[in-house]
Amino acid sequence: MSSTQSKVATYSECAVVQSGKGQDYAINGIGWDEETGEEYEWNVLADGHGTDHFIDKVRKTNFGPFMAKSNPIADIIEYFASFNGTYRKQYHDNAIGVWTKYNCRSSSGCTIIIAKIYKNRIEGAVIGDSRCAVYIDGEQVFISTPHNINNPAEELRLFSSGSTLTTKDYERDPVPQIIGSNKLQPVRGGYAIFPDGTRLAVTQALGHDCSTGFAPQLFSVGYSPGQRVRYVAGSDGFWDMHLSLEDIEPSSSEADVFRREFYAEALVDARKDREDILNMTAPELAQKAVSRWSQEWNYHWKSSKKLEVNKCSFPETDYDDVCVYVWDNGMPTLAKKKSDEKIFEHAEYVAGLLNGSIEPEATTDQ
């Protein structure tokens, strides 16, 4: 976890919980634009997949100089393009008793989000299915679109490059999706298959010998003095455990039968999730997501045109890592509230000592 303070940002913090394969990463810092000299707060967030070799490279990278550029995502793509899937591995030959090094190849890569937060705007780019959102005065004004098979723009891009899309068997291998704070429904999942044979659930990613190609989603959101602004970025392990108000509208679609059934309850849960996203710290949001990964769920599915409900939990091996970054220019009230609570607790303790309702804590002479 890292935390920084500057005159630009009131609150800026990363939180990472390696509850799955240990492949999430987030870092933040302060920089100055090479061209304009403007100060900004920056963040890089990545979610690794496949083997660890690529995310390990990301963790060792100094992103500060990249973020100072006018188009940092282009420089980042170019830099990591030179890091392919070949790595050296040692093998001990017991027959002759020596270690031998040989080249291996791996399917390794990561999603990435970058953001530069200036005093009047937030600029950034997204590759993969990690997401980021901007909230101004409590309203969501931007959220990125995941790069997966459900993204129409990505579908067109992939077909034009000779890639194909395939969906999982809905009945035999459904993907669980939350429709409430304790409810899941099955949805159809799928993969992108690229010309070199690489098969991924995301349609864009760094790594994988650049087989996915790149069309990062760029964003720029302006804001004015006096506005409460919050920027939240997270891996899919975070966003998959939160309901979106924009995604729970009732539908006549057959695939949304459960969402129609529980629309009223889902609306309440989604509003609570939005409230938490607007007010919690990064560690609090990360822990909330981790708690949902490990909780018991009601799994709603359709059998012979009848709704069925089963109790279930994700196996620990299926927990996802969770990482979150939060920047907020209106958090002093939270810090003051916590400080006031501590002062109040101390005052209560002193008053209890004076009136005899609390026994003094025992001390031990050293």
N, C-alpha and C positions, 0 to 999 in steps of 0.2 A: 504494500500500500504506500502511496506517496501523496504528499499534501504540500501545496505552496500557497503563499499569500502575496498579493501585489496590489498596487493602487488600481489596477484594471479590474481584478476579480475580488469579490467579497468572499466567496467560498469556492474552492476548487480542489477536488479530491478524487482519487481512484480507489476502488476496492476490488480485490480479486480473491475469489474462493475457489481453490482447485478441488472441486467436489467430484470431478469425473476423471478425465485422463491427464489432467495437469497441463493443459495447453493454452490457457487464456493468458493474456498479457495486456497491461495498460500502464501508461506513464504520462506525466504531464510536466510542463515547465513554462518558463517565461522567455520570450524572445523579442527581437526587434527586426522589422522587415528590412531586407537588404536594399530595396529600392526607395521606400518612403521613410524609413526610420521609425515607423509607428511601433509602439509596444503592443504586444498581444500575449495572451495565455494560450498555450498549445496543448493538444492531447493526441496521443496515438493509442489506439485500441485494436488488438488483434486476437483472433480465435483460430488456433492451429488445428489441423486435421491430418490424418495419415500418420506417418512416423514423426518423431520429434525434431528431425534434423532442420527443418525450415523454421519452425517457431523458435528453436534455439538460436538460429542466426538472427532472427528478428530481435530477440532479447539482448543480443550483444551489440546491436546497432545504435549509434549515436544519432538520434533523429533531430537534434537541435539544428544543425546546419541545413538539413533538408527543409525544415519548416520555415526557415528564413527566406527561402526562394519564393518567387512570384507564383510558381506553379509546382508546389512540392510533390503532388501525387505523380506527376510525370517523371520527376527525378527519382522518386522512390521506386516506381515501376522499372525504370532503366537500371537502377542499382541492383535490384533483386533479380533481374533477368539473367544476370551473369552467374547467379548461384543456382545451378541445376540440381538434379536429383542424384548426382554421383557423389559418393562419399567413400572414405577409406575404412575398412573394417579389418580387425585382426582375427586370425584363426590359429589355434594351437594344434599343430600336427603331432599327435601323441606318438606316432610311429617313429618320428625322427627327433621329437622333443624340442621343436623350435616354433616361434611365432611367425606367421606369414601374413603380410598385408595384401589385400586385394580390393578391387573396386566393386562397390555395390550400387544399385540404383533403388530409389524409393519413391513411392507416391506420397509426397509431402508438400504441404502448402498452408496458407492461412487466409482468412478474411482480414480486412483492414479498414479502419475509419481514421481519418485525420481531421482535425479542426483547429482553426486559428480564431481566437475570440478577441476582437478589437473593442474599443470603447463605444463603437456605434454599429457593429455588424459581427456576424459569425459566418465564417467561410470554411468550406471543407469538401471532402470527397469520401465516397464509400465504395468498397469493392467486396462483394460477398453478401452473406445473409445476416451479418451483424447490422444493427440499426442505430440511428440517432434521431433525436427529436428536439425541436425548439418550442418553448412555451413562453408567451408574452402575456403578462397580466392574467395568468391562469388559463389561457386558451392555447391549444396546440395549433401552431401556425405552419409547422413543417414536420414531417416524419419521412425518413428515407424508405424506399421500396426495396425489399430483399431481392437479390439476384438469385432466383430459382426458377423452376419450370412454370410457376404461376405468374411470372412477370411477362406481359405481352411483348414489351420491347426486347427483352432477352430472347424470347422465342423467335422473333424475327432475325435477330443478330445471329443466333446459333444456326438457323436453317440456311442463312446466306453463307455461312462459313463451312457448311457440310457436316455440321454436328446433328445429332438426332436426340429426341427426347423419348423417354420410356417411363411408363407409370407402373407402380407396384400393383399387384393383385389386391383389390380393395377388400375382398372377403378373407383372403389368407394372410395378408401382411399389411394391415391398416396402420396409419400413423396416428397416435393419440394427440388430440388438440383440446385445450381447456375451453370450456364454455361456462365456467363458474369457478368460484374460489375453491370448490371441492368436487367439480364435475369435469369429466372428460367425454369426448365423442371421437369415433374413428373417422379419419379423412383419408383421402387417397394421396399417397406420396409418389415420388418418382425421382429419376436421375437424368442428367445430361450425359450423353456419350459423345466424346470429342473424336475428331478424325484419327488421332494417334491411339485410340482405344481407352484413354483415360475416362473413368466413370465417376461422377461426383454428384452429390445432392445439390451443391451450389453450381451456378452457371458461370461464375467468375471467381477467381481467387489468385493471389500471388502464389508463386511456386509451380509445381507440376510441369516444369520445363516450359512454362508460358503457354501450355496447350489450350487454356480456356480463352485466350485473347483478352483484351481489356477495353471496357467502355465504362469507366467509373462514373457514378452519379455525383455530379458536382452540385453544390448548393451554396447560396449566399442569402442570409436573412438579416435585414437591417432592423435597428431599434433606436429609440429616442431616449434622451435623458428623462429620468423619472419613471420609466417603465420597469416593471419587475420582469426580469428575463431569466429563464432557466434552460440550460442545455443538458441533455441526458444522452449518453451513448452507452450501448451495452452489447454483449454477445448474445447469440440466440438463446443461450442458457438462461439469460435474464428475461428477454422479451417473451419467450415462449411460456413463461410462468405468469404473465400479466395479461389481463383482458384489455382490449382496446375498445373505447366507446364507438369508434368509427367502424368497427368490424362486427357489431352485434345486432345490426338492424334486422328485423324479421324478414324472412324470405320465403317465397313459394317453392324454392328449389328443393328437390327431393333430398339432396345432400345435406340440407340445412334443417332437417326435420327436428333434430334435438334442439337446435338454436331457437326454433319457433316455439317449441314446447316450454323452454325455460327462459324466454326472453325477459320477462319481468324480473326474475331473480338475477339474471346475467347483467341487466342494466344496473342494478344496485351494486353488484360486485365490481363492475367495470368503473363505476363512479368512485368506489373506494380505492381501486387500484390507481386511478388517475390522481386522486387526492394524495395518495402516498408518493407517487412519482413527483408531484409538485412540491412536496414538503420534506420528505425524508432525506437523510444524508446518504452518501454513496454506500458506506458500510451497512446501514440499515436496509437499504434497498437490496443489496446483495444477499444479506441474511434472510430476507423475506423470500427471495427466489429459491434459495437453498432449502428453506423450510418446506416450500411447496414440492420440490423434487422428492423430498423424503416423507411426505405425508400420505395418509390413506385417501383414496379417491373413490367417487361413485362413477363407474364406467357405464355410460348409456349407449346402447347399441340396438340395432333393429334386426329382429329375427322373425321371419314369416309375417312381415308387416305389423309387428307388435314391438313396442319399446321394452327392452330388457335392461336391467340394472344389476351390475355386479360390483362388489367391493374389490379394489385392487391397489397395488402400490408399485412404483417403479423399482425394479431390482437395483441394488446399489451400483452394479456394473453399468447401468443405463443412465445414472445421474450425469448431467452435463456440468461442465465448469461454468462459473458465473463471474463475469467481470462487468463493472459499472464505472462510468465517470460522470460526475456532476459538476457543473459550473452554475452558480447562482449569484446574482448581484443583490439579492434581498434577504440574505441569511442571518444578519446580525441579530434579528429578533429571536431566532432560534438559539443562538449562542447566549444571548442575554437571559432567555427563559431558563436555560439549563443552569446558568450562574445563579439566577434568583432562586431556583429550586434548592441548590446547595446551601445558599445563605439561609433559606427558610428551614431546611432540615437542621442546620447547625443551631439556629435560634431555638427551635423546638427542644433540641438536646440540652442546651444550656438552661432553658426554663424548667425542664424536667429535673435537672440536677438541683436547682434552687428550691423547687417545691417538694422534692423528695420522691417524685413518682418514677425516677430513673436512677438506678444504682450506678455509681462511677465505674468506668471500665477498669479492670484489673491491670496493674502494671508490674513489671518484673525488673528488679534492679540488676544491672549488668555487672 
